[in-house]
C-alpha cells in the first residue's frame, strides 16, 4: 500500500492507461517505486465501451501496484480539454482573477457554469501578463472521476496531459535555451508543446495513432483491431522512394499508407509554429522531441527530420528521475518516452512542477470545502468546551448562594399561585391556536407540493435529446429488487377521462375498496382504501442515434440531486424503452416509474355530478 508521502500518478489516455507510484528523493526529486500499464482499444466504433474499459484497467492497475485507497493525481488527455493562452491588459494583481473570469466567459465555447476550469499566470517575454486557461465539460470530468472512484480510488488533483508533459520536460531538461517542440503522439490526438525558457504554449491536433490505424483498415478492408495489430507488428514510416524500394512489396505498401496518414501532421505543426511566433511572440523551435505511444513507429524520427528539417530525438522524462529496485528497468527504459505525464504529476507531489493546473471534480470540491471548515469546527468545539468548563466552575461556586435565593423565590411563588389558573387557560387557548396555525401551514405547503415535485423533476431531467410528455402519480407501486419489473400494476390517481372532463368536475380516479363496489363502480359503504401515492410514472421520447443512454444519465442525475425521488441504481428500475429508432422515426418512446422518497395522501375525491 502506498504510504502518506508517496504520489500515485495515473495517466488516462485514449488507448493506454498507466500508473506509477513515486516517492520523494533526498535531492528534492522523485523516485519511481512501482509502475504498470494497461491498454484499451481506441476503436471509434467502441466509444460507448470506453469508460467501462477504463474502470477495469484502473482497478487492475491499483490492485497490481497495491495502492489501496490512495488519493491519486491523474491526467486527462488533451483531446478532452479546452486550452487557451490569453494576454491580459495592464492591470493590478489583485484584479487579475476577476479579469480572468471575464475572459473565460468570452473564450470557453460552453456556458461557464457547465465547465470546470482553472488558470495560471505565465511569464511573457514582452512583460505582458499572459494566462493559460484550461477547461473541461463538468459532466465529462465528473464521469471520469466516477470511474476512478468506482475503481476503489479517490482523487487528489486532476491535470491536463499537455500541462503534465510540460512540467516533466522543464524539470528534466533545465539546460534548454533554444525553443524546443515536444510532439506527443497519442491514440486520437497529438499534443504540440512549445518550451521557450520559462514560457510554454500548447495545442492539440486531431491526428494520432488511431488515424493511422483507421487509414490501414480502410486501405486493406479489415477491422480496426486487425489494422492495429498490423501497425504494431509490421508498421513503419516510409521515408522516401529509395527507402521503399529496399523493402518487400507488402511492407513498402503498408509503410506508404502510414506515411500518407501522417502527412497532415507536419503541416499542422508548421501552422501552429507560425501562430506561436506571430500571436505569442515566440521563436521557431530548434529542437524536436518525440513522446507518446505513436512515437514507437519505426523511422518516425527520420520522417519528422526530413519534413521539419531539424534534429529529432526521443523525450526521456526519467532523465533526472531515479528508478527503485523493485521496478523492471528494461521495461521502464522501453516505455520511458511514454511516462511524461506520470512524471509531471509526480513532480506536483514534491512541489517541483512549474505549471499547477487543477481541474476539480464536484465531489472533490465538496471534500475540500469540508476540510477547510474542519479546523473552524474544531476550534468552535474547543471554545464551547472551555465555556462549559468555566460555566461549571462558576455554577459550583454559586450553588450555596442559589439555595438561599431559592427559599426567597419559593415564598414569592406561593404568593403568585392565585394567578396560575388564568394563565393556564391562556396557555390552553394558545395551544389550540398553534394547532390551527400548524394546519394552515400544512395546507399551504400541500397547495404547492405538486408544483415543487414537478420543478424538481424539471430541474434534474432536462436534455436537448430527451423530453417528457406525461406525468402520472400512481399508488401501490412495488418493484422486484432482483428483476426490474413491477410486482403488480400500479393504479393511476388521474382519471383516464381527464382530457374530456368539464371544468368543475373531478380529475381524480375514485380509489375505493374493491370489495365494496357495485356493478356501476359506485361505493356501497363509502369505505375509502388507504392507498397512498408512492410513485410517479413519466413518459417521454428520446431522439438521435444512440441517445437512449441520455435517459439513463438523467435518471442518474435524479438519484444524486432529487429532493423528492428515491431513485435507486438504474439497473434496478423498471424502464420500458427501445434502444434503437424505428425506421423513419424521429424519436423513440420510453416509460419509467420513479418511487417517491415519501408517500403522499391522495387528494379528496370530488363527487361526480349526477
C-alpha positions as CSV (number, residue, x, y, z in Angstrom):
1,X,0.0,0.0,0.0
2,X,1.3,3.5,-0.9
3,X,2.4,5.5,2.2
4,X,1.5,9.0,3.1
5,X,4.5,10.6,1.3
6,X,4.0,8.7,-1.9
7,X,2.4,10.1,-5.0
8,X,0.2,7.8,-7.0
9,X,0.0,9.1,-10.6
10,X,-2.4,7.9,-13.2
11,X,-2.4,8.8,-16.9
12,X,-5.7,8.2,-18.7
13,X,-5.0,8.2,-22.4
14,X,-7.3,7.2,-25.2
15,X,-5.6,3.8,-25.7
16,X,-3.1,3.5,-22.8
17,X,-3.8,3.6,-19.1
18,X,-0.6,3.8,-17.0
19,X,0.0,4.2,-13.2
20,X,3.1,4.9,-11.2
21,X,4.0,5.2,-7.5
22,X,6.6,7.8,-6.8
23,X,8.4,8.8,-3.5
24,X,10.4,11.9,-2.7
25,X,14.2,11.6,-3.2
26,X,16.8,13.1,-0.9
27,X,17.8,15.7,-3.5
28,X,14.3,17.0,-3.8
29,X,13.3,15.0,-6.8
30,X,11.3,11.8,-7.2
31,X,11.9,8.1,-7.3
32,X,9.8,5.7,-9.4
33,X,9.0,2.8,-7.0
34,X,6.2,1.0,-8.9
35,X,5.0,1.1,-12.5
36,X,2.5,-0.8,-14.7
37,X,0.4,-0.1,-17.7
38,X,-2.7,-1.4,-19.5
39,X,-4.1,-0.9,-23.0
40,X,-7.7,-0.4,-24.3
41,X,-8.8,-0.4,-27.9
42,X,-9.3,3.2,-29.3
43,X,-11.7,2.0,-31.9
44,X,-14.1,4.9,-32.7
45,X,-16.9,2.3,-33.1
46,X,-16.5,1.1,-29.5
47,X,-16.6,4.6,-27.8
48,X,-19.6,3.6,-25.6
49,X,-17.5,0.9,-24.0
50,X,-14.5,3.2,-23.3
51,X,-15.5,4.2,-19.7
52,X,-16.1,0.6,-18.6
53,X,-12.7,-0.4,-20.1
54,X,-11.0,2.4,-18.2
55,X,-12.7,1.4,-15.0
56,X,-11.5,-2.2,-15.3
57,X,-8.0,-1.1,-16.3
58,X,-7.6,1.4,-13.4
59,X,-8.9,-1.2,-10.9
60,X,-6.5,-3.8,-12.1
61,X,-3.6,-1.4,-12.0
62,X,-4.5,-0.4,-8.5
63,X,-4.6,-4.0,-7.3
64,X,-1.3,-4.8,-9.1
65,X,0.6,-1.9,-7.6
66,X,-1.1,-2.4,-4.2
67,X,-2.0,1.3,-3.8
68,X,-5.1,0.6,-1.6
69,X,-7.5,3.6,-1.4
70,X,-4.8,6.2,-2.1
71,X,-5.6,9.7,-3.3
72,X,-4.1,9.9,-6.8
73,X,-3.2,12.6,-9.2
74,X,-4.4,11.8,-12.8
75,X,-4.1,13.5,-16.2
76,X,-6.9,13.9,-18.7
77,X,-6.0,13.5,-22.4
78,X,-5.5,16.7,-24.4
79,X,-8.5,16.0,-26.7
80,X,-10.9,16.2,-23.7
81,X,-9.8,19.7,-22.5
82,X,-10.1,23.2,-24.0
83,X,-6.9,25.3,-23.7
84,X,-6.4,28.9,-24.5
85,X,-3.5,31.3,-23.9
86,X,-4.8,34.8,-23.2
87,X,-3.0,38.1,-23.0
88,X,-4.3,40.5,-20.4
89,X,-4.3,44.3,-20.5
90,X,-2.2,46.1,-17.8
91,X,-4.0,45.6,-14.5
92,X,-3.3,45.4,-10.8
93,X,-2.5,41.9,-9.5
94,X,-5.5,41.9,-7.1
95,X,-7.9,42.3,-10.0
96,X,-6.4,39.6,-12.2
97,X,-8.8,36.8,-11.0
98,X,-11.8,38.9,-11.8
99,X,-10.5,39.7,-15.3
100,X,-9.6,36.1,-16.0
101,X,-13.1,35.0,-15.0
102,X,-14.5,37.5,-17.5
103,X,-12.1,36.3,-20.2
104,X,-13.0,32.7,-19.5
105,X,-16.7,33.5,-20.2
106,X,-15.7,35.0,-23.5
107,X,-13.3,32.3,-24.7
108,X,-14.8,29.0,-23.4
109,X,-17.3,27.8,-26.0
110,X,-19.7,26.5,-23.4
111,X,-21.8,28.1,-20.7
112,X,-19.3,28.8,-17.9
113,X,-21.5,27.1,-15.3
114,X,-21.3,23.8,-17.3
115,X,-17.5,23.6,-17.3
116,X,-14.8,23.1,-14.7
117,X,-11.8,25.3,-15.4
118,X,-8.5,26.7,-13.9
119,X,-5.8,29.1,-14.9
120,X,-2.3,30.1,-14.2
121,X,-0.3,33.3,-14.8
122,X,2.6,32.7,-17.2
123,X,5.9,34.5,-17.8
124,X,5.9,36.6,-21.0
125,X,9.0,37.8,-22.9
126,X,7.3,41.2,-23.6
127,X,6.5,41.8,-20.0
128,X,2.7,41.5,-20.7
129,X,0.6,39.3,-18.4
130,X,-0.5,36.1,-20.0
131,X,-2.5,33.3,-18.6
132,X,-3.0,29.6,-19.5
133,X,-6.7,28.8,-19.3
134,X,-7.8,25.1,-19.2
135,X,-11.4,24.0,-19.2
136,X,-13.4,20.7,-19.5
137,X,-17.1,20.0,-19.6
138,X,-18.2,19.3,-16.0
139,X,-20.2,16.3,-17.0
140,X,-17.2,14.7,-18.7
141,X,-14.9,15.3,-15.8
142,X,-17.4,14.0,-13.2
143,X,-18.0,10.9,-15.3
144,X,-14.3,10.2,-15.5
145,X,-13.9,10.9,-11.8
146,X,-16.7,8.5,-11.0
147,X,-14.8,5.8,-12.9
148,X,-11.8,6.4,-10.7
149,X,-13.9,6.3,-7.6
150,X,-15.7,3.1,-8.7
151,X,-12.2,1.5,-9.1
152,X,-11.8,2.0,-5.4
153,X,-9.5,5.1,-5.5
154,X,-10.0,8.8,-4.7
155,X,-8.8,12.0,-6.3
156,X,-6.2,14.5,-5.0
157,X,-5.7,16.6,-8.2
158,X,-6.7,16.4,-11.9
159,X,-4.3,17.8,-14.5
160,X,-4.4,18.1,-18.3
161,X,-1.9,15.8,-20.2
162,X,-0.1,18.7,-22.1
163,X,0.5,20.6,-18.8
164,X,1.9,17.5,-17.1
165,X,4.2,16.9,-20.1
166,X,5.4,20.5,-19.9
167,X,6.3,20.1,-16.2
168,X,8.2,16.9,-17.0
169,X,10.1,18.5,-19.9
170,X,11.1,21.6,-18.0
171,X,12.3,19.6,-15.0
172,X,14.3,17.0,-16.9
173,X,15.9,19.5,-19.4
174,X,16.7,22.6,-17.3
175,X,19.6,23.4,-19.7
176,X,17.3,24.1,-22.7
177,X,17.8,27.6,-24.0
178,X,16.6,27.4,-27.6
179,X,12.9,26.9,-28.3
180,X,12.0,23.2,-28.1
181,X,9.0,21.4,-29.5
182,X,7.7,18.3,-27.8
183,X,5.4,16.2,-30.1
184,X,3.4,13.8,-28.0
185,X,1.7,11.4,-30.4
186,X,-1.3,9.8,-28.7
187,X,-4.0,7.5,-29.9
188,X,-6.5,10.1,-31.0
189,X,-4.6,13.4,-30.9
190,X,-1.1,14.7,-30.9
191,X,-0.1,17.4,-28.3
192,X,2.3,20.0,-29.5
193,X,4.1,21.6,-26.6
194,X,6.5,24.5,-27.1
195,X,9.0,25.4,-24.4
196,X,10.9,28.6,-24.6
197,X,12.8,29.5,-21.5
198,X,10.1,29.5,-18.8
199,X,7.3,30.1,-21.3
200,X,5.1,27.5,-22.8
201,X,2.4,27.1,-25.5
202,X,0.4,24.0,-26.4
203,X,-2.1,22.9,-29.0
204,X,-3.8,19.5,-29.7
205,X,-4.0,18.3,-33.3
206,X,-6.6,15.6,-34.3
207,X,-4.0,13.3,-35.8
208,X,-2.8,10.3,-33.8
209,X,-2.3,6.5,-33.8
210,X,-5.9,5.8,-34.3
211,X,-5.8,7.9,-37.5
212,X,-3.1,5.7,-38.8
213,X,-4.9,2.5,-37.8
214,X,-8.2,3.8,-39.5
215,X,-6.2,4.5,-42.7
216,X,-4.8,1.0,-42.7
217,X,-8.2,-0.5,-42.1
218,X,-9.7,1.4,-44.9
219,X,-6.9,0.7,-47.3
220,X,-7.0,-3.1,-46.8
221,X,-10.7,-3.5,-45.9
222,X,-10.0,-5.1,-42.5
223,X,-11.3,-4.4,-39.0
224,X,-9.9,-1.7,-36.7
225,X,-8.4,-4.3,-34.3
226,X,-6.7,-6.2,-37.2
227,X,-5.3,-2.9,-38.6
228,X,-4.0,-2.0,-35.1
229,X,-2.2,-5.4,-34.9
230,X,-0.7,-4.9,-38.4
231,X,0.6,-1.4,-37.4
232,X,2.2,-2.6,-34.2
233,X,3.8,-5.7,-35.7
234,X,4.8,-4.6,-39.2
235,X,4.3,-0.9,-39.3
236,X,7.0,1.7,-40.2
237,X,7.1,5.1,-41.9
238,X,8.2,5.2,-45.5
239,X,11.0,7.9,-45.7
240,X,11.3,8.2,-49.5
241,X,11.1,6.3,-52.7
242,X,14.7,4.9,-52.2
243,X,13.7,3.6,-48.8
244,X,10.6,1.8,-50.0
245,X,12.5,0.1,-52.9
246,X,14.6,-1.7,-50.3
247,X,11.5,-3.2,-48.6
248,X,9.4,-6.1,-49.8
249,X,6.2,-5.1,-51.6
250,X,3.8,-5.7,-48.7
251,X,5.9,-3.9,-46.1
252,X,6.5,-1.0,-48.5
253,X,2.8,-0.7,-49.2
254,X,2.0,-0.6,-45.5
255,X,4.8,2.0,-44.9
256,X,3.4,4.2,-47.6
257,X,-0.1,4.1,-46.1
258,X,1.3,5.1,-42.7
259,X,3.3,8.0,-44.3
260,X,0.2,9.3,-46.1
261,X,-1.8,9.1,-42.8
262,X,0.9,11.2,-41.1
263,X,1.0,13.7,-44.0
264,X,-1.3,16.2,-42.3
265,X,0.8,16.4,-39.1
266,X,3.8,18.3,-40.4
267,X,1.6,20.9,-41.9
268,X,-0.3,21.4,-38.6
269,X,3.0,21.7,-36.8
270,X,4.1,24.4,-39.2
271,X,0.8,26.3,-38.9
272,X,1.0,26.1,-35.1
273,X,4.6,27.3,-35.1
274,X,3.6,30.3,-37.2
275,X,0.7,31.1,-34.7
276,X,3.1,30.8,-31.7
277,X,5.5,33.2,-33.3
278,X,3.0,35.8,-34.6
279,X,0.5,35.8,-31.8
280,X,2.6,35.0,-28.8
281,X,6.0,36.4,-29.7
282,X,7.7,33.0,-29.7
283,X,10.6,31.7,-31.7
284,X,10.7,28.9,-34.2
285,X,11.8,25.6,-32.5
286,X,15.4,24.5,-33.0
287,X,15.0,21.0,-31.5
288,X,12.2,18.4,-31.6
289,X,11.4,15.6,-29.1
290,X,9.0,12.8,-29.6
291,X,6.8,11.2,-26.9
292,X,3.7,9.1,-26.7
293,X,2.8,5.6,-27.9
294,X,2.7,6.8,-31.6
295,X,6.5,7.6,-31.5
296,X,7.2,3.8,-31.4
297,X,6.7,3.7,-35.2
298,X,9.9,2.7,-36.9
299,X,11.6,5.6,-38.8
300,X,9.1,8.2,-37.4
301,X,12.0,10.4,-36.2
302,X,13.6,10.3,-39.7
303,X,10.2,11.3,-41.2
304,X,9.9,14.4,-39.0
305,X,13.6,15.3,-39.5
306,X,13.0,15.2,-43.3
307,X,9.7,17.2,-43.1
308,X,10.7,19.8,-40.4
309,X,14.5,20.0,-41.2
310,X,15.7,19.9,-37.6
311,X,17.2,17.3,-35.2
312,X,14.7,14.9,-33.7
313,X,15.1,12.7,-30.6
314,X,13.0,10.7,-28.1
315,X,11.9,12.5,-25.0
316,X,13.3,11.0,-21.8
317,X,11.2,12.1,-18.8
318,X,13.3,9.8,-16.5
319,X,16.5,11.8,-17.2
320,X,16.5,13.2,-13.6
321,X,14.2,10.6,-12.0
322,X,15.6,7.7,-10.1
323,X,14.2,4.2,-10.5
324,X,13.6,1.9,-7.5
325,X,15.0,-1.6,-7.1
326,X,11.6,-3.3,-7.5
327,X,11.0,-1.8,-10.9
328,X,11.7,-3.7,-14.2
329,X,14.4,-1.4,-15.6
330,X,14.2,-2.9,-19.1
331,X,10.5,-2.3,-19.3
332,X,10.7,1.2,-18.0
333,X,13.5,2.0,-20.4
334,X,11.5,0.8,-23.3
335,X,8.4,2.8,-22.2
336,X,10.3,5.9,-20.9
337,X,9.1,8.3,-23.7
338,X,5.5,7.4,-22.7
339,X,6.0,8.3,-19.0
340,X,6.0,12.1,-19.3
341,X,2.5,12.6,-17.8
342,X,3.3,10.3,-14.8
343,X,6.5,12.2,-14.0
344,X,4.8,15.6,-14.4
345,X,2.1,14.5,-12.0
346,X,4.7,13.1,-9.5
347,X,6.5,16.5,-9.6
348,X,3.4,18.2,-8.3
349,X,3.5,15.9,-5.2
350,X,7.0,17.3,-4.3
351,X,6.4,20.9,-5.3
352,X,8.7,20.8,-8.4
353,X,6.0,21.5,-11.0
354,X,6.1,24.8,-12.8
355,X,2.5,24.8,-14.0
356,X,-0.2,24.0,-11.4
357,X,-3.5,23.5,-13.2
358,X,-6.1,21.8,-11.0
359,X,-9.4,20.7,-12.6
360,X,-11.6,19.9,-9.5
361,X,-14.5,17.4,-9.9
362,X,-17.6,18.3,-8.0
363,X,-17.1,15.6,-5.3
364,X,-13.5,16.7,-4.7
365,X,-14.7,20.3,-4.4
366,X,-17.2,19.3,-1.7
367,X,-14.5,17.3,0.1
368,X,-12.1,20.3,0.1
369,X,-14.8,22.6,1.4
370,X,-15.5,20.2,4.3
371,X,-11.7,20.0,5.0
372,X,-11.4,23.8,5.1
373,X,-14.3,24.0,7.5
374,X,-13.0,21.3,9.8
375,X,-10.4,23.5,11.7
376,X,-13.1,26.1,12.3
377,X,-15.5,23.5,13.7
378,X,-12.8,22.0,15.9
379,X,-11.9,25.5,17.2
380,X,-15.6,26.2,17.9
381,X,-15.9,22.9,19.8
382,X,-12.9,23.7,21.9
383,X,-14.3,27.2,22.7
384,X,-17.6,25.5,23.6
385,X,-15.9,23.0,25.9
386,X,-13.9,25.8,27.5
387,X,-17.0,27.8,28.1
388,X,-18.8,24.8,29.6
389,X,-15.9,24.3,32.0
390,X,-15.9,27.9,33.1
391,X,-19.7,27.7,33.5
392,X,-19.5,24.5,35.6
393,X,-16.9,26.1,37.9
394,X,-19.0,29.2,38.3
395,X,-22.1,27.1,38.9
396,X,-20.4,25.2,41.7
397,X,-19.2,28.4,43.4
398,X,-22.6,29.9,43.2
399,X,-24.5,26.8,44.5
400,X,-24.8,27.9,48.1
401,X,-26.0,31.4,47.1
402,X,-28.6,29.9,44.8
403,X,-30.0,27.8,47.6
404,X,-30.6,30.9,49.7
405,X,-32.2,32.6,46.7
406,X,-34.4,29.5,46.2
407,X,-36.1,29.9,49.6
408,X,-36.8,33.6,48.8
409,X,-38.2,32.8,45.4
410,X,-40.4,30.0,46.8
411,X,-42.1,32.5,49.1
412,X,-42.8,34.7,46.1
413,X,-44.1,31.7,44.1
414,X,-46.6,30.9,46.8
415,X,-47.8,34.4,46.7
416,X,-48.3,34.3,42.9
417,X,-50.2,30.9,42.9
418,X,-53.6,32.6,42.6
419,X,-52.6,33.7,39.1
420,X,-51.8,30.2,37.9
421,X,-55.3,29.2,36.8
422,X,-56.0,32.2,34.5
423,X,-52.6,31.7,32.9
424,X,-53.3,28.0,32.3
425,X,-56.5,28.9,30.4
426,X,-54.5,31.3,28.3
427,X,-51.9,28.7,27.6
428,X,-54.6,26.2,26.6
429,X,-56.0,28.7,24.2
430,X,-52.6,29.4,22.8
431,X,-52.1,25.6,22.2
432,X,-55.4,25.5,20.2
433,X,-54.3,28.5,18.1
434,X,-50.9,26.9,17.5
435,X,-52.6,23.7,16.3
436,X,-54.8,25.7,13.9
437,X,-51.9,27.7,12.5
438,X,-50.0,24.4,12.0
439,X,-52.9,23.1,10.0
440,X,-52.9,26.3,7.9
441,X,-49.1,25.9,7.2
442,X,-49.6,22.3,6.2
443,X,-52.4,23.3,3.8
444,X,-50.3,26.0,2.3
445,X,-47.4,23.6,1.8
446,X,-49.7,21.0,0.3
447,X,-51.1,23.6,-2.1
448,X,-47.7,23.9,-3.8
449,X,-46.4,20.4,-3.2
450,X,-47.1,19.1,-6.7
451,X,-45.6,22.2,-8.2
452,X,-42.4,21.6,-6.2
453,X,-42.3,18.0,-7.3
454,X,-42.7,18.9,-10.9
455,X,-40.0,21.7,-10.6
456,X,-37.7,19.1,-9.0
457,X,-38.2,16.7,-11.9
458,X,-37.8,19.5,-14.5
459,X,-34.6,20.8,-12.9
460,X,-32.9,17.4,-13.0
461,X,-34.5,15.8,-16.0
462,X,-33.7,18.1,-18.9
463,X,-31.8,17.5,-22.1
464,X,-31.7,18.5,-25.7
465,X,-32.3,15.0,-26.8
466,X,-34.9,13.8,-24.2
467,X,-38.3,15.3,-23.4
468,X,-41.3,14.4,-21.2
469,X,-44.9,14.1,-22.4
470,X,-46.7,12.6,-19.4
471,X,-46.6,12.9,-15.6
472,X,-48.8,10.4,-13.8
473,X,-49.0,9.9,-10.0
474,X,-49.7,6.2,-9.1
475,X,-50.5,4.2,-6.0
476,X,-49.3,0.9,-4.5
477,X,-46.3,0.7,-6.9
478,X,-43.9,-2.1,-5.9
479,X,-40.7,-3.3,-7.7
480,X,-38.8,-6.6,-7.6
481,X,-35.3,-5.8,-6.5
482,X,-33.8,-8.8,-8.3
483,X,-35.7,-8.2,-11.5
484,X,-36.6,-4.7,-12.7
485,X,-40.3,-5.3,-13.2
486,X,-43.3,-4.2,-11.2
487,X,-44.7,-6.8,-8.8
488,X,-48.3,-5.7,-9.6
489,X,-49.9,-3.0,-11.8
490,X,-49.9,0.4,-10.1
491,X,-53.1,2.4,-10.2
492,X,-53.1,6.0,-11.6
493,X,-54.8,8.6,-9.5
494,X,-55.6,10.7,-12.6
495,X,-58.8,9.8,-14.4
496,X,-58.4,8.4,-17.9
497,X,-61.2,10.9,-18.9
498,X,-59.2,13.9,-17.7
499,X,-58.7,15.5,-21.2
500,X,-62.5,15.5,-21.7
501,X,-63.7,16.4,-18.1
502,X,-65.8,19.5,-17.9
503,X,-64.4,22.2,-15.6
504,X,-65.6,21.8,-12.1
505,X,-65.7,18.0,-12.1
506,X,-63.1,15.7,-10.5
507,X,-60.0,14.8,-12.4
508,X,-59.1,12.1,-9.9
509,X,-59.9,8.3,-10.1
510,X,-62.3,7.2,-7.3
511,X,-59.9,4.9,-5.3
512,X,-62.4,2.8,-3.3
513,X,-62.1,-0.5,-1.6
514,X,-62.8,-3.0,-4.5
515,X,-64.8,-5.2,-2.1
516,X,-67.4,-2.5,-1.6
517,X,-68.1,-1.6,-5.2
518,X,-71.3,-2.4,-7.1
519,X,-71.7,-3.2,-10.8
520,X,-71.8,0.6,-11.5
521,X,-68.5,1.1,-9.8
522,X,-70.2,3.1,-7.0
523,X,-69.2,2.7,-3.4
524,X,-71.8,1.0,-1.2
525,X,-70.3,1.7,2.2
526,X,-68.2,4.7,1.2
527,X,-65.1,3.0,2.7
528,X,-62.0,4.6,1.2
529,X,-59.0,2.5,0.6
530,X,-55.9,3.6,2.5
531,X,-53.7,3.6,-0.6
532,X,-51.2,6.4,-1.0
533,X,-49.3,7.9,-3.9
534,X,-45.9,6.4,-3.7
535,X,-44.5,6.8,-7.3
536,X,-44.7,9.0,-10.4
537,X,-44.9,7.4,-13.8
538,X,-43.3,9.5,-16.5
539,X,-43.3,9.0,-20.3
540,X,-41.3,10.7,-22.9
541,X,-39.3,10.4,-26.1
542,X,-35.5,10.4,-26.9
543,X,-34.1,11.3,-30.3
544,X,-30.8,10.8,-32.1
545,X,-28.9,7.6,-32.7
546,X,-27.6,6.1,-29.5
547,X,-29.1,8.9,-27.4
548,X,-31.2,6.4,-25.3
549,X,-28.3,6.4,-22.9
550,X,-29.2,10.1,-22.1
551,X,-32.3,8.8,-20.4
552,X,-30.1,6.7,-18.0
553,X,-27.9,9.7,-17.4
554,X,-30.9,11.9,-16.5
555,X,-32.1,9.2,-14.1
556,X,-28.6,9.1,-12.5
557,X,-28.8,12.9,-12.1
558,X,-32.1,12.5,-10.3
559,X,-30.5,9.9,-8.0
560,X,-27.8,12.4,-7.0
561,X,-29.8,15.6,-6.8
562,X,-33.5,15.0,-6.4
563,X,-35.3,16.1,-3.2
564,X,-38.5,14.0,-3.8
565,X,-37.5,10.9,-5.8
566,X,-35.8,7.9,-4.3
567,X,-34.0,6.7,-7.4
568,X,-32.1,3.5,-6.9
569,X,-29.5,2.0,-9.3
570,X,-30.6,2.4,-12.9
571,X,-30.4,-1.4,-13.5
572,X,-33.0,-1.9,-10.7
573,X,-35.6,0.4,-12.3
574,X,-38.4,-0.9,-14.5
575,X,-37.6,1.0,-17.7
576,X,-39.6,0.4,-20.9
577,X,-37.5,1.8,-23.8
578,X,-36.3,0.7,-27.2
579,X,-32.5,1.2,-27.8
580,X,-32.9,1.9,-31.5
581,X,-35.1,4.2,-33.6
582,X,-37.7,2.6,-35.8
583,X,-37.0,3.1,-39.4
584,X,-38.1,6.6,-40.5
585,X,-38.9,7.6,-36.9
586,X,-37.8,10.9,-35.4
587,X,-37.8,9.7,-31.8
588,X,-38.5,6.6,-29.7
589,X,-40.7,6.5,-26.6
590,X,-39.7,5.5,-23.1
591,X,-41.5,4.9,-19.8
592,X,-40.1,4.7,-16.3
593,X,-41.7,4.8,-12.8
594,X,-39.9,6.8,-10.1
595,X,-40.5,6.0,-6.5
596,X,-41.1,8.9,-4.2
597,X,-39.0,9.3,-1.0
598,X,-42.2,9.9,1.0
599,X,-45.6,8.6,0.1
600,X,-48.3,11.2,-0.3
601,X,-52.0,11.1,0.6
602,X,-54.5,11.0,-2.3
603,X,-56.4,14.4,-2.5
604,X,-60.0,14.2,-1.5
605,X,-62.1,12.9,-4.4
606,X,-64.8,15.3,-5.6
607,X,-68.2,13.7,-6.1
608,X,-69.2,13.3,-9.7
609,X,-72.1,15.4,-10.9
610,X,-75.3,13.4,-11.2
